[in-house]
Amino acid sequence: MQSNSTDQADDQAKSKHCTVCHQLKTLGLFPWRNKRGDRAGRHSICRTCFAERSRLWLLKPGNRERQRAAKYRKLYGLSQEQYEAMYNKQNGGCAICGGNQTPLDPRSGKRMNLAIDHDHATGQVRGLLCHGCNSGIGSFSESVDRLHAAISYLLKHNKH
């Protein structure tokens, strides 16, 4: 039978101190790292402190825009200037319906940007779309045949 000191040592090995709140917490409360070097591959900051630090960072002027620009570069190879050029070329509206009404961001209460539409097979950026048009294309699996079939269906059942 193990002693209490051995049990405590096992618990200590499965936990660590958060460097922000200084509480001893189980490893499951620390997000995974992408890099090696930290004990058990976990961040030194617990999830609660990590989330609060991220929230505060996003509230600082310009940080949300920097984060968005980094996302555009990483996912689409698109600079903020290229996004803005596409936006201006489309007169600030959706490339399909021309509308510029996008949903409100639940965090900031501001209108969300138009979505960057791209071919999922090639990664080629096609244009900027409102939420409705972007969701519609996705719902039809980007299939021209399915979209034509949907148009035929609507025309057949249109009573106006």
TORDREN-234024 format. One record per residue (C-alpha): x, y, z; residue number from 0. Coordinates in Angstrom, 1 decimal. Each point is the difference from the previous one (the first is absolute). Example, Ala and Ser with C-alpha at 12.3 -4.5 7.8 and 13.67 -1.06 7.14 Angstrom:
PT:12.3:-4.5:7.8:0
PT:1.4:3.4:-0.7:1
***
This chain:
PT:0.0:0.0:0.0:0
PT:1.3:3.5:-0.9:1
PT:0.6:2.7:2.5:2
PT:-1.8:3.4:0.0:3
PT:3.3:1.6:-1.1:4
PT:0.1:-2.2:-3.1:5
PT:-3.6:0.8:-0.8:6
PT:0.8:3.7:0.3:7
PT:3.0:-0.4:-2.2:8
PT:-2.2:-1.7:-2.7:9
PT:-2.5:2.8:0.2:10
PT:2.8:2.6:-0.2:11
PT:1.3:-1.7:-3.2:12
PT:-3.5:0.3:-1.6:13
PT:-0.3:3.7:0.9:14
PT:1.8:3.3:-0.3:15
PT:-0.1:3.6:1.2:16
PT:-1.6:2.6:-2.2:17
PT:2.5:2.8:-0.4:18
PT:-2.7:2.6:0.0:19
PT:-2.4:-1.0:2.9:20
PT:2.7:-2.1:1.7:21
PT:-2.5:-2.8:0.8:22
PT:0.9:-3.6:-0.2:23
PT:-2.3:-1.6:-2.6:24
PT:-0.2:-3.3:-1.8:25
PT:1.7:-0.3:-3.4:26
PT:-3.4:-0.2:-1.7:27
PT:-0.6:3.7:0.8:28
PT:3.0:1.1:-2.0:29
PT:-0.3:0.3:-3.8:30
PT:2.4:-2.0:-2.2:31
PT:3.0:1.6:-1.6:32
PT:1.1:-0.4:-3.6:33
PT:3.6:0.2:1.0:34
PT:2.1:-2.3:2.1:35
PT:1.9:1.0:3.1:36
PT:-2.8:0.5:2.6:37
PT:-0.8:-2.7:2.5:38
PT:-2.6:-2.4:-1.5:39
PT:-0.3:2.2:-3.0:40
PT:-2.3:2.4:1.8:41
PT:-0.1:3.8:0.3:42
PT:1.1:1.5:3.2:43
PT:-3.3:2.0:0.3:44
PT:-3.2:-1.8:0.9:45
PT:-3.0:0.2:-2.5:46
PT:-1.9:2.5:2.2:47
PT:2.9:2.4:0.1:48
PT:0.9:-0.7:-3.6:49
PT:-3.6:0.9:-1.1:50
PT:0.0:3.2:2.0:51
PT:3.3:1.1:-1.3:52
PT:-1.1:-0.6:-3.6:53
PT:-3.3:1.9:0.6:54
PT:1.9:2.9:1.4:55
PT:2.5:-0.1:-2.9:56
PT:-2.8:0.2:-2.5:57
PT:-1.5:3.0:1.7:58
PT:3.1:2.1:-0.6:59
PT:-0.3:2.2:-3.1:60
PT:1.3:-1.5:-3.2:61
PT:0.6:-3.6:1.3:62
PT:-3.2:-1.5:-1.4:63
PT:0.9:1.5:-3.4:64
PT:3.6:-1.4:0.3:65
PT:-1.4:-3.4:0.8:66
PT:-2.4:0.1:-3.0:67
PT:2.8:1.0:-2.3:68
PT:2.2:-2.9:1.2:69
PT:-3.0:-2.3:-0.5:70
PT:-0.5:1.2:-3.6:71
PT:3.8:-0.5:-0.7:72
PT:0.1:-3.4:1.5:73
PT:-3.2:-1.5:-1.4:74
PT:-0.3:1.7:-3.4:75
PT:3.4:1.6:-0.7:76
PT:-1.9:3.3:-0.1:77
PT:1.4:3.3:1.4:78
PT:-2.3:2.5:1.7:79
PT:0.6:2.4:-3.0:80
PT:-1.1:-2.8:-2.4:81
PT:-3.1:-0.6:2.0:82
PT:-0.8:3.8:0.1:83
PT:0.6:0.2:-3.8:84
PT:-2.5:-2.9:-0.6:85
PT:-2.4:1.7:2.4:86
PT:0.2:3.3:-1.9:87
PT:-0.2:-1.7:-3.4:88
PT:-3.3:-1.6:1.2:89
PT:-1.2:3.4:1.3:90
PT:0.0:-1.4:3.5:91
PT:-2.6:-2.6:-0.8:92
PT:-0.3:-3.7:-0.6:93
PT:1.2:-1.3:-3.3:94
PT:-3.2:-1.9:-0.5:95
PT:-2.9:2.0:1.4:96
PT:1.7:3.4:0.3:97
PT:-1.3:0.3:3.6:98
PT:2.3:1.1:2.8:99
PT:-2.0:-1.3:3.0:100
PT:2.1:-2.5:2.0:101
PT:-0.9:-1.3:3.4:102
PT:1.0:1.8:3.2:103
PT:3.1:-1.3:1.7:104
PT:-1.3:-1.2:3.4:105
PT:3.2:1.1:1.7:106
PT:0.3:3.5:-1.3:107
PT:-3.5:0.8:-1.2:108
PT:1.5:1.3:-3.3:109
PT:-0.9:-1.3:-3.5:110
PT:2.2:-2.9:-1.0:111
PT:2.2:0.3:-3.2:112
PT:-1.1:-1.5:-3.2:113
PT:1.2:-3.6:-0.2:114
PT:2.9:-0.9:-2.3:115
PT:-1.4:-2.5:-2.5:116
PT:2.5:-2.5:-1.4:117
PT:0.1:-3.2:-1.9:118
PT:0.5:-2.8:2.5:119
PT:1.8:-2.2:-2.6:120
PT:2.5:2.6:-1.1:121
PT:0.0:2.6:2.7:122
PT:-0.5:2.7:-2.6:123
PT:-1.8:3.1:1.4:124
PT:-3.1:0.9:-2.1:125
PT:-1.5:3.0:1.8:126
PT:-1.7:1.3:3.1:127
PT:-3.4:-1.2:1.0:128
PT:-2.6:0.8:2.6:129
PT:-0.8:-2.7:2.6:130
PT:-3.2:-1.1:-1.8:131
PT:1.6:-0.5:-3.4:132
PT:3.1:-1.6:1.4:133
PT:-2.1:-2.4:2.0:134
PT:-2.2:-0.7:-3.0:135
PT:2.9:-1.0:-2.2:136
PT:1.4:-2.2:2.8:137
PT:-3.4:-1.7:0.4:138
PT:0.1:-0.9:-3.7:139
PT:3.6:-1.3:0.4:140
PT:1.1:2.5:-2.6:141
PT:-1.7:-2.1:-2.7:142
PT:-1.1:1.9:-3.1:143
PT:-2.3:-3.0:-0.9:144
PT:-1.7:0.1:3.4:145
PT:-0.4:3.8:-0.2:146
PT:-1.6:-0.3:-3.5:147
PT:-2.3:-2.7:1.3:148
PT:-1.0:2.3:2.9:149
PT:-0.7:2.8:-2.5:150
PT:-2.1:-2.3:-2.2:151
PT:-1.9:-1.1:3.1:152
PT:-0.7:3.6:1.1:153
PT:-1.1:1.0:-3.5:154
PT:-2.3:-3.0:-0.3:155
PT:-1.7:0.8:3.3:156
PT:0.0:3.8:-0.3:157
PT:-3.5:1.3:0.1:158
PT:0.8:3.7:-0.5:159
***
